[in-house]
Amino acid sequence: MTDPKWAHDTERGRYYTDPAGGPDLISVTNALSSIAKPALVPWAAGMTADAVIARPIEIARRARTEPTALRKELVGVHRQYTERAQRLGTRVHLRAMSLVLNTPHPYDEEVEPYSVQLAAWFRLWRVDFERDVEAVETTVMHRKAGYAGTGDLWIWLPTGPYRRRQLWLVDYKTSAEKPADTVYDEQPLQLAALRHAPEWLLPDDTTEPAPRVHRTALLNLRPRAHRLIEVPSGPAQFRAFRGALATARYLHNAPSAYPTVVPPWAPGAYDRKAA
């Protein structure tokens, strides 16, 4: 994930400002955050357990001397890990863009293994950046549905009959630990949302119709491996995304409090008969 020009963070998550002046558009990833992810609870518990196991003596001492501060720190362990992973993902995306566009980029020791794997994937597919890359890090918009998002890579690959070129929408996914074949349930919905957005934003802040995408995939980048995994992004996945979008929109606009109902004879209650 990068920092798209028209994206901004709110207390309800990321939104996009419409450069044409329309209402703000919820981001694709923000909409998908409304989907319950049961695996997150045991994952977060595991992160906390690892932090305790790594420093048992210090943890035991602090549990006696500063339990409140220790509890606060342990509760936030999983957030620290998530934030580090997000920052790494952003840096990998920026390095990928510089690789495709052949622009200078400072050396980053942590990012370089992922860059090597991405370069290996481009070589494997014999990608000519001038000929095969349609767009990188481009924001797409669906004003009617009320959302926007930023795709990583639109690229032509010889995957059709008789090696006919097809346009792929590819989303980079980085992880230092997850296997290269990892796919999460919401990721096909993410690609479906990007694929079905009818417009994309140009550098001059105008829009034009987005090209027809033939296929969608995740490019899982790991420090020592990479894998291109095709995922479905057709009508079924797009309907599922629209459901998540509706849920997110409801939650973002739901009131923060609701009235308490009391019997009409309670002190101070509204007297309907008198009204």
C-alpha positions as CSV (number, residue, x, y, z in Angstrom):
1,M,0.0,0.0,0.0
2,T,1.3,3.5,-0.9
3,D,0.0,6.9,-0.1
4,P,-2.3,7.9,-3.0
5,K,-2.7,11.6,-3.7
6,W,-6.4,11.9,-3.0
7,A,-6.5,9.4,-0.1
8,H,-6.9,10.7,3.5
9,D,-7.4,9.0,6.8
10,T,-10.4,9.7,9.0
11,E,-11.7,8.3,12.3
12,R,-13.7,5.9,10.2
13,G,-10.7,4.7,8.2
14,R,-9.3,5.7,4.8
15,Y,-11.4,7.7,2.3
16,Y,-10.7,9.3,-1.0
17,T,-11.6,12.8,-1.9
18,D,-13.2,13.1,-5.3
19,P,-11.2,15.6,-7.3
20,A,-14.4,16.5,-9.3
21,G,-16.0,17.7,-6.0
22,G,-18.4,14.8,-5.3
23,P,-18.9,13.1,-2.0
24,D,-15.9,11.3,-0.4
25,L,-15.4,7.7,-1.5
26,I,-14.6,4.9,1.0
27,S,-11.4,3.0,0.2
28,V,-11.6,-0.6,-0.9
29,T,-9.6,-1.8,2.1
30,N,-11.6,0.3,4.5
31,A,-14.8,-1.3,3.2
32,L,-13.3,-4.8,3.6
33,S,-12.4,-4.1,7.2
34,S,-16.1,-4.6,8.0
35,I,-15.6,-8.4,7.4
36,A,-15.0,-10.4,10.5
37,K,-11.6,-12.1,10.6
38,P,-11.7,-14.9,13.2
39,A,-8.0,-15.7,12.7
40,L,-7.0,-12.3,14.0
41,V,-7.8,-13.1,17.6
42,P,-5.5,-16.2,18.0
43,W,-2.9,-14.4,15.9
44,A,-2.9,-11.4,18.2
45,A,-2.7,-13.7,21.2
46,G,0.2,-15.5,19.7
47,M,2.1,-12.2,19.2
48,T,1.6,-11.4,22.8
49,A,2.7,-14.9,23.9
50,D,5.8,-14.6,21.8
51,A,6.6,-11.3,23.5
52,V,6.3,-12.8,26.9
53,I,8.3,-15.9,26.0
54,A,11.1,-13.8,24.6
55,R,11.6,-11.9,27.9
56,P,10.3,-14.1,30.7
57,I,12.5,-12.6,33.5
58,E,11.9,-9.0,32.5
59,I,8.1,-9.7,32.2
60,A,8.0,-11.3,35.6
61,R,9.8,-8.4,37.2
62,R,7.6,-5.8,35.5
63,A,4.5,-7.7,36.4
64,R,5.3,-7.0,40.1
65,T,6.7,-3.5,39.7
66,E,4.7,-1.9,36.9
67,P,1.8,-4.1,36.0
68,T,-0.3,-1.3,34.4
69,A,2.4,-0.2,32.0
70,L,3.2,-3.8,31.2
71,R,-0.3,-4.7,30.4
72,K,-0.7,-1.7,28.1
73,E,2.5,-2.7,26.3
74,L,1.5,-6.3,25.8
75,V,-2.0,-5.3,24.6
76,G,-0.3,-3.2,21.9
77,V,2.2,-5.9,20.7
78,H,0.1,-7.0,17.8
79,R,-0.5,-3.4,16.7
80,Q,3.2,-2.7,16.6
81,Y,3.8,-5.8,14.5
82,T,1.0,-4.8,12.1
83,E,2.3,-1.2,11.8
84,R,5.8,-2.5,11.0
85,A,4.4,-4.9,8.4
86,Q,2.4,-2.1,6.8
87,R,5.4,0.2,6.7
88,L,7.5,-2.5,5.1
89,G,4.7,-3.2,2.5
90,T,4.6,0.5,1.6
91,R,8.4,0.6,1.1
92,V,8.2,-2.5,-1.1
93,H,5.5,-1.0,-3.2
94,L,7.6,2.2,-3.7
95,R,10.6,0.1,-4.6
96,A,8.4,-1.9,-7.1
97,M,7.2,1.3,-8.7
98,S,10.8,2.6,-9.1
99,L,11.8,-0.7,-10.6
100,V,9.0,-0.6,-13.2
101,L,9.5,3.1,-14.0
102,N,13.3,2.8,-13.9
103,T,13.6,5.8,-11.5
104,P,16.2,6.2,-8.7
105,H,15.4,4.7,-5.3
106,P,17.5,4.7,-2.1
107,Y,18.9,1.3,-1.0
108,D,16.8,-0.3,1.7
109,E,18.4,-3.5,3.2
110,E,15.1,-4.8,4.5
111,V,13.3,-4.2,1.2
112,E,16.0,-5.5,-1.1
113,P,15.1,-9.2,-0.8
114,Y,11.6,-8.5,-2.0
115,S,12.9,-6.4,-4.8
116,V,15.1,-9.2,-5.9
117,Q,12.1,-11.6,-6.0
118,L,10.0,-9.1,-8.0
119,A,12.8,-8.6,-10.5
120,A,13.1,-12.3,-10.8
121,W,9.4,-12.6,-11.6
122,F,9.7,-9.9,-14.3
123,R,12.6,-11.8,-15.8
124,L,10.7,-15.1,-15.6
125,W,7.8,-13.6,-17.6
126,R,10.1,-11.7,-20.0
127,V,8.4,-8.5,-19.2
128,D,9.3,-5.5,-21.3
129,F,8.2,-2.5,-19.1
130,E,7.6,-0.2,-22.1
131,R,5.5,-2.8,-24.0
132,D,3.8,-4.8,-21.3
133,V,3.1,-2.5,-18.3
134,E,-0.2,-0.6,-18.7
135,A,-0.2,1.2,-15.4
136,V,1.3,1.2,-11.9
137,E,-0.1,2.5,-8.5
138,T,-3.2,3.9,-10.2
139,T,-6.4,5.0,-8.3
140,V,-9.7,3.7,-9.7
141,M,-13.1,5.1,-8.8
142,H,-16.7,3.8,-8.7
143,R,-18.6,7.0,-8.0
144,K,-22.0,5.3,-8.3
145,A,-21.1,2.6,-5.7
146,G,-19.2,5.2,-3.6
147,Y,-15.8,3.7,-3.4
148,A,-12.2,4.1,-4.7
149,G,-9.0,2.2,-4.4
150,T,-5.4,2.0,-5.8
151,G,-4.2,-0.9,-7.8
152,D,-0.6,-2.0,-7.9
153,L,0.1,-3.2,-11.4
154,W,-1.8,-3.6,-14.7
155,I,0.3,-5.8,-17.0
156,W,0.0,-7.7,-20.3
157,L,1.0,-11.3,-20.0
158,P,1.0,-14.0,-22.8
159,T,-1.6,-16.2,-21.0
160,G,-4.3,-16.4,-23.6
161,P,-4.8,-19.1,-26.3
162,Y,-1.7,-19.3,-28.5
163,R,0.1,-17.0,-26.1
164,R,-2.2,-14.1,-26.8
165,R,-1.6,-11.3,-24.4
166,Q,-4.1,-10.7,-21.6
167,L,-4.4,-7.7,-19.3
168,W,-3.8,-8.8,-15.7
169,L,-4.5,-6.7,-12.6
170,V,-1.8,-7.7,-10.0
171,D,-1.7,-6.9,-6.3
172,Y,1.6,-7.2,-4.5
173,K,1.4,-9.0,-1.1
174,T,4.5,-9.0,1.2
175,S,5.2,-11.1,4.3
176,A,8.3,-12.2,6.0
177,E,6.7,-15.3,7.5
178,K,3.6,-16.4,5.6
179,P,4.0,-19.2,3.0
180,A,4.2,-18.0,-0.6
181,D,0.8,-19.6,-1.5
182,T,-1.1,-17.7,1.2
183,V,-4.5,-16.2,0.1
184,Y,-6.9,-14.6,2.5
185,D,-10.6,-14.8,2.0
186,E,-11.1,-11.0,1.4
187,Q,-8.4,-10.7,-1.2
188,P,-10.5,-11.8,-4.2
189,L,-13.1,-9.2,-3.1
190,Q,-10.4,-6.5,-3.1
191,L,-9.3,-7.4,-6.6
192,A,-13.0,-7.6,-7.7
193,A,-13.6,-4.1,-6.4
194,L,-10.6,-2.7,-8.3
195,R,-11.4,-4.6,-11.5
196,H,-15.0,-3.5,-11.6
197,A,-14.3,0.2,-11.0
198,P,-15.2,1.9,-14.3
199,E,-12.8,4.9,-14.1
200,W,-9.2,5.5,-13.2
201,L,-7.6,8.8,-12.2
202,L,-5.0,10.3,-14.4
203,P,-2.0,12.3,-13.2
204,D,-3.8,15.6,-14.1
205,D,-6.7,14.6,-11.8
206,T,-9.1,13.9,-14.7
207,T,-10.6,10.5,-15.2
208,E,-11.0,8.1,-18.1
209,P,-12.6,4.7,-18.6
210,A,-10.5,2.0,-17.0
211,P,-9.3,-0.7,-19.4
212,R,-11.0,-4.1,-19.5
213,V,-9.1,-6.5,-17.2
214,H,-9.1,-10.1,-18.3
215,R,-7.6,-11.8,-15.2
216,T,-6.5,-10.9,-11.6
217,A,-3.8,-12.2,-9.3
218,L,-1.8,-11.8,-6.2
219,L,1.9,-11.6,-6.5
220,N,3.1,-12.9,-3.2
221,L,6.6,-11.6,-2.5
222,R,8.7,-13.3,0.2
223,P,12.4,-12.7,1.1
224,R,13.4,-16.0,-0.7
225,A,10.4,-16.8,-2.9
226,H,7.6,-15.4,-5.0
227,R,4.4,-16.8,-6.5
228,L,1.8,-15.4,-8.8
229,I,-1.6,-16.8,-7.7
230,E,-4.7,-16.2,-9.8
231,V,-7.8,-15.4,-7.8
232,P,-11.4,-15.0,-9.0
233,S,-12.8,-11.5,-9.2
234,G,-16.1,-12.0,-11.2
235,P,-19.7,-11.1,-10.4
236,A,-19.9,-13.3,-7.3
237,Q,-16.8,-11.7,-5.7
238,F,-18.0,-8.2,-6.7
239,R,-21.5,-8.8,-5.1
240,A,-19.7,-10.0,-1.9
241,F,-17.6,-6.8,-1.9
242,R,-20.8,-4.7,-2.4
243,G,-22.2,-6.4,0.7
244,A,-19.1,-5.5,2.7
245,L,-19.3,-2.0,1.3
246,A,-23.0,-1.6,2.5
247,T,-22.0,-3.0,5.9
248,A,-19.1,-0.5,6.3
249,R,-21.3,2.4,5.2
250,Y,-23.9,1.5,7.7
251,L,-21.4,1.1,10.6
252,H,-19.7,4.4,9.7
253,N,-23.0,6.3,9.8
254,A,-24.6,4.5,12.8
255,P,-25.3,6.6,15.8
256,S,-22.9,6.4,18.8
257,A,-25.8,6.1,21.3
258,Y,-29.4,5.0,21.3
259,P,-32.3,6.2,23.5
260,T,-33.2,4.2,26.7
261,V,-36.8,3.1,26.8
262,V,-38.6,3.5,30.1
263,P,-42.2,2.8,31.2
264,P,-44.6,5.8,30.8
265,W,-45.2,6.0,34.6
266,A,-41.5,6.3,35.4
267,P,-40.4,9.7,36.9
268,G,-39.7,12.2,34.1
269,A,-41.1,10.0,31.4
270,Y,-43.0,11.5,28.5
271,D,-46.8,11.4,29.3
272,R,-48.4,10.3,26.1
273,K,-51.9,10.9,27.4
274,A,-51.3,14.5,28.2
275,A,-49.8,15.0,24.7
